[in-house]
Structures are given as structure tokens and as C-alpha cells.
Amino acid sequence: MAYAAITCLMNTVQQSMEVTGYDLQSFYEKLESLRANLEKSSHRTSGDHLEELTRVEAEIIELACSSEDMVDAESRKDEITQLGFLLKQQVERIDSAMNKWMIIAEKNMYMTKNKDNIIANTLSSQHALLEPDENMNMVGDENEFEMMQGKLTRGGRELKVVSIVGMGGIGKTTLANKIYSDPFIMSHFDIRGKVTFSQEYCRENVLLGLLSSVSGMSSHEFYEQQDDGELAEQLQKHLKGIRYLVVIDDIWTTETWDDIQLCFPDCNNGSRILMTTRNMDVAKYASSGNTTPYQMSLLDFKRSWNLLHTKVFDKESCVSHEFKEIGKQIALKCGGLPLAITVIAGVLSKIGKSLGEWQSVAENVSSVVSTDVDVQCMQVLALSYHHLPQHLKPCFLYFAIFPEDEVIFVDKLMELWVVEGFLKAEETKSVEQVAEKCLNDLIDRSLISIHNLSFDKKLESCQMHDVTRELCLREARNGNFVNVIREENDQNPYPQSMYFSSKSRGRVSIQLINIPDDCVIEEKLSRYPNTVVSSIICFRMLLSMPKLLCFKLLRVLDLALVKCGAFPNGIIDLIHLRYLALSLSPGVERYLGEEIPSSIDIPLSISSLCYLQTLILNLPHSKGYQQREKKYPLILPSEILTMMQLRYLLLDWNYFRFHEPTEKRLVLRNLQCLSGWNPWYCTKFVFRLFPNLRKLQICGVKEDYCSCTDPYDFRDLDQLEELEFHLYYSFLPVCPFFLESTPSDYLRFTERERPSLTLPTVYYFQPLVLPPVDAFPQNLKKLSFSMTFLRWKDMSIVGQLPKLEALKLEYRACIGEEWEVVEEGFPCLKFLCLEDLNLEYWRASCDHFPCLERLFLEECRFLDSIPRDFADITTLALIDIRRCAESVGSSAKHIQQDIEENYAGSIEVHIRDPVKRR
């Protein structure tokens, strides 16, 4: 990962220039040119000089990492005159190592090129000539086959490219071969041909393979025509004037398609090209909008079990119930990937009928698949990884941080990518946009899949197939990119490369299922030298943090699941930190009724962590009834607001020892996301500190909302796109008590009287007062309310926001049985989510929501129906209903029917867990 190491160093240099004002631009540009050389080089995974290449790459990584630490340390000094001199020396050393690497890489490429082409051509020929076996109909159902058949035989006379897209091993080639050999297809086309591409594309080999396939002659008969132009001309002659079908299997890049597409003449006779690829971008590019690429999906359980049963049990007349049950467990754990099922079937066929051995396979499905040497499943999937551009490889390997079957939330993933520093900066894009593009590229390449979209159609969570994850773990461990700490008896099956064992910076992911003793954690952490761990992320609950703070070069420390009674003082010594997440037990309980003299939960010296970009401070997780309840707040120092590099500040219920800003106060220009901000500080003066803020969540108890003298003036937040208001549960043991008009100097807390259970809950809350329309940010696109007890008539203010596209109302955001939308409505709204509201009657027409695309209704148990007039909203594409009355689902079905009959359109309707009204 030399590319990632140099990119991290570049980002550290950039950050140093921002912190110190010292000009290091010439070094940044030199590193940029070195990185460009790495991008141009084809990284080979084989060859006579591979070991030497790996050794030199490890040297580059070590130099880049030590340079980062030096830049961080020198930038903190009062005198930084030595910084330029020291960085110059380090960059020269990196340049020298890079020159060595380039020479070896060129030599390796030259010596292995011919060998690779011969091997690739042999493998491609064998792959392309695969005939369909009796189990092919298990991959892809008949509807899938008929749909692809229709795309090839219908739809106009012009030449079209029909694409099948999916991850390695999902069955693209199997489906393409099944179509290719279908009698109807064979009779429909005058001539057929197919070729399989290798990763190392060779135009001559592809043309020879196609000529051999369409002509029925051996490729040796064309071999004397060495010129590619002559071979292309021959191919065109064979295809011209006749209806042909050409299958292009496993194409990798758009450049490859550009290189061969002119070989296929368009004779306006219904000819077709059937293409398989792992990359959606390639499929879209080749089809040029004429056809929509078909994305293959994983098998459901029924088809997975049928495929495994056919391969393992079909030849046996009688199979015991016990073996079938274990077999079903195994089929389920294969995650619907046909190649994994085939590999497992081969393993089961070899081990015979031993329940113990079958159970062992069932418990270790993904590792069994990854180590099978006969079928080499991992080699098939590894092609996708090795073909990634350099800037995507660290993004892919970072998924090894997350535990198996963990829901990976996109916001957290992308923020970790950002603070790790390996994202390549682009002039026209923010770093968030770069991260989003990288994730979408991995999805398009079928390495990552979408788990869930939010109601406003944004990617909320993603996931990785278990078999792909095994590949990810192996590659990450081999390069010391990620090391995983699991249970005591867990032996990591992936050896670490000897060159990376002690020279490069690694990350540690703690994924222990059971809460361990401190000595267990200490023993596992002792395997890593103090100087080589740059990130520690805990995904499981720990009782304490033994030995975690001794790693002085940490840049990422996520202890959100570690119980911290108080702020660990050792954190202040971790000067390289970019990301810090903690769960703290508030100390305010010791000061009830007394004046709080200073910050009691976070030391004032927190501001010495001058490189910190993300700070997350949580209260301990509540248990049982009402997860929304917060017992005591955090008391924080205003010094946090002097940390110039902060990008993400995520807080639980809090108060600052805060003073109104002056003209000389620092402006946090990097701050993008601010969550948990107390209503007390929602003033014009405060918001001027955050000119580039894009996301803001305002949270507090009712006293915070009610006591504000100048609330909610957002006019200076020109960049703000997402805004959320949330009221914390009000049955709290304490409430704030201020002796002055602001909580800056005299902050106290008093015991709160427990409420009478005989009074309605609404009695204890006061509705949020919305500001006038002109006080809202004028570029606001998304607005959310939770427990704010607004009146439905307040929505008339929200509807006037000129660019509002998404609105979410959840858990008593609004009170009242009837929502009658006013005449102006919501002219720009595309996404609407109503969740856990007491709404009963919804009076609205299509004119009130003319642009609505997606409507989500969840736990609105009293709602009678969706306005029938919504059938005339021509943009409506989805209605998603969960745990609502049956009548709501019926009204959605009526709307769907009306749209189909009146507009010949289509709309998705999802209904889950309907509730019967009493």
C-alpha cells in the first residue's frame, strides 16, 4: 500500500500547512508526482521479482509513515525552522526508494508479459469453451433467462449491447453460456461467437479467439496475420451482412471496449453483443443508454439449497434428515453465491458422511471456501481486487476493520476513510464527495453491496459478502493494513508478509464477542509493537481500556463501546489523533444545587490535540424503557471550539462553559457536521463561527428550548443542507437552572420532581416555536423533527422553504389528529417520512406535493388512509408502509392501481407488518 502511505503523507503535509502557515507546497507537489508514478504502474501479483518489489514497497511505506510522525511532531513546536529541512531529507529518501521500485517493476513487467499472455490465453480459451452442465438451470431462474432472451431477440434492428453485471462467482458466465447454447438463440442468429477476456488484456489474443469462434477454424490458421488491423478486418468480414451474436465474457475496462467495438459492424439486422462484467460503469458505457444493464442478484435460500442438494445428494436414493438439516445451514451461510456453493459442495463430496465433519464445515463456511485449493474460489474473487485502481485498494481493504455480518453505516465508514488520510484530494470535490464516489465505485464493481437506503434515497448502510470478506481479511492482514483481535482460541489463518511485520503502520480492530478480562486484551495487544499501531477501533463492549493508550502514534481511537468513568488523561498525550470517540459518565451528579466552576467532563487541554478532525462524545447507553432518556448532561469546555481542524463534532446532551464570541474568536472553517448542539447556543453570533457547516442537529431538554432569548437564526449558515430538531425525553432526574440569561457563568442543576402518572404526557412538553421562514438557511434540503410537539399548522412555515426536498417527522414531532395541508403545500418536496405519529386524518391533494417521489409511513397506527388524490402525483415512485393500519395499505394499493390504469405508469408499494384496527 505504498500509494496509500504517500497519500496519507500528502494529507499530513497539507494539514501542517493549515496549522502552522509554513509553506511546504514544493514537498507536497513532489510527493504528488511520486504518487502519479504509482498510479501509472500496473501492480502485478506474480513474476520473478515480486518478492523484491514487496520489500522495496515496504521500505517506501516505512519512510512515508515515519515522515508523517515527524511532520506532526515538528509542526507542534514553537520553532518550526527544522521542519522544511527534515521533510526535504525524507522526501529524497522516498524518491530514491521509488526509483528502485520503478526499475524493478519495469523489469518484472517485461519478463512476465509474454508468459502472462500465453497463460491468460490458455485460461481464456478453456473458460470460453465451457459447455453448460446439468446444473446450470440452478443459477438464475426462468424469468431471468427469458428476460435476457427477450433483450437479445427483440427491441429493434440496430446493433445493441446487452450486459450482465455482478460480483465474481455469481454466475454471469454460467447464464451467458446457457443463453449462448439455447436452441432458440442458436436458430435466431446466423452466426455466434464468444471470447473471454483476461485481466491482462491482449488485443491480438481477443481477435484470434473471436475469429476462431465465429469461423470454426483454429486460431493457429489466423496466427500468421500478425497485424491487429488485419485481424480486425478479417473479423468484420466474417460478421458483415449477417445477424450475429457475440458473447464478450468478463470485460474489465471501458478502454478495452473502446479498443474492440469498431470490430463489430452494425448492419441494422438485429445483431447483438452479450457482455458480462463485474463493473457497472463498463456495462453502462458499452450500452450507451440503448439498454439497461442487468444486475445479477444472489440466490435466495430455496435456490441455494436446490443447487447444493443437486451437487451433493442427487445421486443418492436416501439421505438422512440430519445431513439435510446441516446441508441447509451450509447453503444459507454461503450467502447465495453460486461459486461458494459449488466449492462447498466439492468439499462435502470429499469428506464423506460424517456428521461431525459436516458440522465443522457448517461452522466455518467462508474459511473453507477461501482455502479450497482445487476450485480456487479466492483466485476468482481476487481478480476483482487486483484490478482495482490504486486509490480504491485501501478503501476496499478498510472493510476488514468491520466484524462479520456487521451493518456498516456509510457515514461512519466515510468519515474513517477521511481521517485515515488515504483518500486522494480532488480540486473540484469536497473530501466527502471523493469518499462517496469511492464507495459507489466499489459498489459498481460488485465488491460491496447496498444494505439500506434512507427515505431520501441516500445510501445509509452497506455490506460485504462473507466470501469477499475473507479475501479482504487475507489481503489486509498480508500487508499489515488491518489486524483483527478475536476470541482467545481464534487463530488468524492469514500470515502477514515478513516485510510488513514490523515496518509499516497497521490498524487494530477489536471484535471480541464475549466481554474479556483485561489480561486477555493486554496479551493480544502485546503482539503489536507500540510504534506500529495507528488505529484502534472497538466493535464490542470492553470493561476498561488496558494498554490501549500506550500506542503513542495513534491517529484513530474509537472507544465508544468502552466504559469510561471519566475522561482518560492519557488521551491528551496522543498528539497524532485525528479521530476520537468516547462514552463518558457525566460528573454533574456531584454538583447538584451547586455552581459548577469549570468543565468537569473534558479537560481544558483537549485543545492541544490540534490535528483532531472528528470528536464524538456519547453518554453511556440507556437500557430498557425509553432509549431517548438522558439522565445527566456533559459539561464541556469552550476550548473545544478553538480546534481548527475539527470537521465532525458529535455530542450527546451537553452544556459548554461558554462565552459569547468576540470578533477575534477563531472561526472553524473546516466544520462540516455538528450534532447534539444545545438550543442555548443557536444564536447568530455562534453560527458565524461555522460558515461551512452542512449538517446540524439541535438537541436539548424543554428548558433549553424554552429559555432561549434569540433562538434559531440560521441566516449566516449559507452552506447548511441538513437540519434536525430533537427534544430529549423530559422525565429526567435533573433540570438546568440558570442564574443569568446565559449558561456561561452560573450553571447549576436541580433535582426535578417526578411527574404525576395521572396527567397526559403532552402536559409535560411545550411545543417548539419555529422561526420565521427568512430565518431558516435558504439552501436547506433536508429537515427533520423528533419529539418537538409542533402543531400541524406549523408545517405551513416548513412548506415555504424554497429548496426543501426531504422532510422527516418522527415520534411526536407533530401533535393533533388531523393534518390539513395548506394551499401552498410543499412545492419542491421529493421525500416524505412520517413515523410514530398520532395522526388520524390526512387532508391533502396532489397539488400540495407535486414533486413527491418517495413516501414512507411507519408506526402511524391511527392513520386512516393516504389521500386518494396522490394517484395524480406523476413523480410518485414508491410508497413504503410498515406497522400501519390495514386500511393504509389498501389505500396505497388503490393509488398504485389508479396510476397503472390512468397513466400507464408503475409505482412500487411495500407493505410490512400491517396492524388491525380495533
C-alpha angles and dihedrals in degrees: 000000000000088000092057092046094053091045090052090051091050091052090048090052090049091050091049090055089052093049099042105023087228114146110242096149096120091057091047091053092048090053089048091057091049090051090050089058090055091050092053094049117090106231107222124202095204140038142102093278099044094110092051091048091052092050094052091045089055088052091053091049092050092050093048093048094049089047090055092053091048093050091049093049096044093046091061094057123098089230111048099169091116093056096082093046095049093045091050090056093049094048090051090053091049090048091052092050091047091054090053090049093050093051093050092044092052091048091048092049093050095048096047101037098089093039091052093049093052092048093043092050091050093048091045092052092049091046094048094050094055109130122213114266128209092269098056093099088064091070109070121004127251093263089057092049094047092048092054091044089054093050090055099045102035138041108076139313100270120102111270136186114223114194135201113199130189147118122289112283096019094114106262094137092043092054092044091051091048090053092043092054097042111122093226092052091046091054095043096057125057094214136011134198138169140188135181119221123219122215089250095062117213114183093201093055092048093050092046090050093050094045090051091048099048096040100040089229127123116264088235089069089062095038095094088065092080096168113096090214092058091048091050090050091051091051092050090052091053092051102037118110097007134090106254139180118207121186114206106191125201102354113180113190142033089231090061091053091049088053097056109024094091088063090073113075121211106223094168092243104116099271116165141199116209111202131187122197142155091222121078091197090060091049093050092046094051095046091051090206095301094110135014113244114243113237110209115221130210118266118267118236095266094055092041091055092045091053094047092044092051094051097043109027109023095095093052121085096205129030123181121243092240094058092046092052093050089044090056090051089052093048090051093050092053086074095225095294108141094205091053090049091050092050092048091047089056091050092049091049090055100047096055128214106325114135091205093055092045090051089051090054090048091055094049106033099142095045091047090053092048095052101043104120099188099061095025095210091172092057090058092051094040090065089070092053097045091049093056117113112253095256093057098050097077089045090055095044091050089071086075085076090071123078122246113280090008115148102239111214110213097217092057093043094052094045089053090050090052097050093043086064102221097115114108111238118232123199097224097042136063116237088252090057091049090052092048092051092050091052092048089049090055089049092049089051090055095241094112128033133207114255101180142354121210120239089265091056097255122138105260104170139002139192144202126226112250093241092049087048090057088055090048092050092048095050094042093050093045092058095038087243094130130008119193125212111206135158124328094258094044112113115196104235094201116083118218118238110258090232094057098041097098109359108066135060115259140185127233122213115193107210103163112155097202122052102257133210117258091249091058092055092044092052092050094045092049088071089073121069113237091243100057106054114092100166136032119185122178117206096173133055116272126190094218141347108258115183092346095116096051091081097093096185095059116142098172123040117171111180097152090129096046117097107239115184089190139358108292105240092207090072091074088065092058093091095170095061118135098165128035127174121178140167110214133188106228118241096208092101088076092059104049109153092005132101112261105228101197144339108317103180105043124034119239088239090072086098089068088076088085097169096053111129102169125039120179120181117181134179116234112281115269118231133212122355118029111006086195092070117109118192105192132005130234117251108215135186120245086229086087086073091061094063100110098192096056113128102161123034112177116178139175122219103323150158127207127219081234138173126195110265122255128210089265095054115118118263115222099220094168096055109117105160128034117179129179094023112169116239088232090075099045094111134129092249094053097045090056086071091065107050096158099043112141103174127038130177117188116202135172147121122275092266089059092052095042098046098054113119098189107020134173106007100157099162094112093054095088094162097047111124104161126045130175132184119200131175116206118231106277103213090093129150091232138033130195119258119194124196092194135039091266131041093234105102109012109039117163137162127213134193112269121223114244110249124247111257091215093070122079116259092242089065091073096053134071120208118254112252111227119217120239118278094257091057092061120090106269095219094053112140104169130038128181133184129190127178090346096129093218121173115246089240088065087072088077088073091049091050091060094062102116101218103028110139104161131042126181123187115182141167105000094333085144129020129208135076098250133053112191107181113223122239098265092054120172106313098181102031115128103166128041127179123184114184133176096347130148091229114143107169125036114192111190143121137214089263091064093058105028095157101038113141106165129030120189122189119180130173093346087144097170097048112117101201149322113268106271090219088072086085086079094058098106094194095056109119106159140029113185117189126183129175095349130130118288089243089064091056090047092053090051090052090051090051090050091051093048092051091051094047101039102034103021085233133132132232131180117234119190118188120182132174098354116203124225112228117229 
